[in-house]
Amino acid sequence: MCNLLSTQNLLAYLFLCITATAKATKQSLCDRLDPEKIPPECTCEEAGNFHIVVDCTKSFDSDYLNNTIGMKVDLDVCNSKGSSVTLDVTEQNHQIDFPIETVRAGEAKKFPIPGVSVIFPGAGSLGLDAAVLIAGNPDMLILKIGLDTCLHVHTHEICASSVPGLNTVLPWYILGGTYSFGNICGHDSNGTAVTAII
């Protein structure tokens, strides 16, 4: 009888441990983006088929930039051609809606936003860019997505981050870091099929 109770207790304990471990390892796709690091002006939602949508509305109220900019980022983590991002940028004051082409893993691009300018000290006004970098694969996906402005002088590029005053406004990044989505696409890093835990 004692052996039976010990075995039952052991089985119950193991079941509870396995259940607790499974709950602890379940993460939503948005959780994998480290929500504490996403700007407070943004929301994250899962749009199905391993798409993550981060939607932001940022009011810039400074001498350098006085616009309300919206950015909607659609991250397609498990695309068969490699992870990719599409963007839609809006500006409320001038009713600008600027959809941006798909950017695939391995690409870094800047897209000038039509009709939006930034006061660049010593250079007048410059255009505002949507800046996108995506690299790696779902196991280790590097993302840097946001707004920036840069001045090109001969062979040098001077961006907002190196200009005193302007660097308090720009760059403004929605996502910036390395994220792991390894097992959600149906395979682990060794190519072995697994059940997605999301």
N, C-alpha and C positions, 0 to 999 in steps of 0.2 A: 504494500500500500504506500509506504514512504517513497519507494522508487517511482511509483506512478505519479504521486503528487509532485515530486521533484521534476520529473519529465514534463508534466503539464505546465508547471511554473516556468520551466526553462523555455518551453515552446511559446508560452504567452509572452515572456520577456523578449524573446527573439522577434516575435511578430511586432511588438511595440517598437522595438529598436529599428526594424526595417521600415515600418510605417513612418516613424519620426524622421529617418534619414531621407526617405523619398520626398516627404513634405519639405524638408530643408533644402533639397537640391532642385525642387521645382522653381523655376524662375520664368516670369513672363518675358516676352521679347523686350518690352520697355524696361523691365528691371535690368536686363543685360546692358542697357545703355547707361547705367549708373545715373538714375533719375536725380540724385542730389546735385549732379554737375550740369544738368540741363538748366538753362536760364529760367527764372521764374515767369517770364513772359510766354513760356512755351508749354504746350501740352503734348503728351505722347499717347498714341493709341495703336492697337494692333488692327490692321485692316484685312486680315485673312491672307492665306497663301504665303505666309512668312514675309509679309510687308509690314513695315513699321512707319507710321506717319507722325512726324513731329511738326506741329503747327504753332507758329509764333507770330505775335504782333508786338513790335517794339516801337515805342515813341521816343524819338531822339529829340531832345529839346536843348540845343546848345548853339553857340555862335558858329560852330563848324557845320552842323547838320541839324536841320529843323524839319523833320519829316516823320511820318508814321509808316514804318516798313513792315510788311507781312512776309514771312517766308514759310512755305509749306514744303517739307522735305519728305519724299517717299523713298524709303530704303527697301530695296528688294534683295533680301539677304541670300536667298537660295536660287537665284536666277541661273538657268542652265549655262549661260554664257559668262557667268561670274557675277558676283554681287554688283549691284548698280544703284544709282541714286538719280531721281528726277526732282526738279525743283519748280516751284511757282512763286515768283516774287511779285508783291503788290505794293503800291504806294497810294495811301488814301487821299492826300491833298490834290493829286493830279489824276486820280482814277487810272493808275497804271496797273496793268496785269501782264506780267512778263513770264510766260512759261519757258523753262530751260530744258534743253535736250538731255537725254540720258547720258550720265557719266559712269563709265564702267571701271571696275577694279583695275588699277595700274595707270589711272589717268589723274592729272591735276590740271584744272582749268579755271580761268577767270572769265566771267561774263559781265560786260558793262550793262548796267541797268539803265535803260533809256529814260531821259527826263529827270534824273536824280543827280544832284551834284553836291560836292563837299567843299567847304572853304579850306584850302590847303595853304597854311601860312607861308608867305613869300612866293607863292606860285599862282595865286588866284583860286579859281575853282577847278576841281577835277571830278570826273565821274566816279560813281560808287559802283563797286564790283561785287557780284556774288562769287565767292571763292570756294572751290570744291576740290578736295583731294580724297580719293578712295584708293586703297591699296590692300593687298593681301587676299585672304579667303575667309570663309565663315569661321574657321578656327581662330584666326587672328586678323581681324579686320581693322584697318587703320582709317579713321575718318577725321577730316577737318573741314567743316562746312560753316560758312558764315558770310559776313560782310567786311570789306576792306577797301582801301583806296591806296594807289601807289603812283608815284611820279617817276617817269623814266627820263634820266639825264644821261645822254650818250650811252655808255655800257652799264651804268649803275641804275639800280631801282631803289627808291626811297619810299617806304611804306609808312602808313599812319603810326604804326607802333614805335617808330623812331623819331617822331615829331612831338616835342613837348606840347602839352595842351590837347592836341588832337589825339594823342595816345590814351587819353581818358575816355574817349568816345569810340574809337575804332582801333584795332579790329574788334568785331563782335561776333563770337563764334557760338553756334547752336550746339554743335558736336565737335569734340576734339579729344581724341584719345585712341586707344587700342581696345577693341571689344571682342569678346569670344562668344560665338554662336555655334561652336563646333558640332554638337550633336543634333541640332534642330533640323538640318537638311536631310536627315535620314542616314547619315554616315558619320563615323567618328574620324579623327585625323588619320587613321590607318586605312580608310576606305571600307571598313567593316560596317555592314548594315546594323543600325540600332533603332530602337523605338524612341521617337522624339518625346522629351519631357519638357513641356512648356506650361 
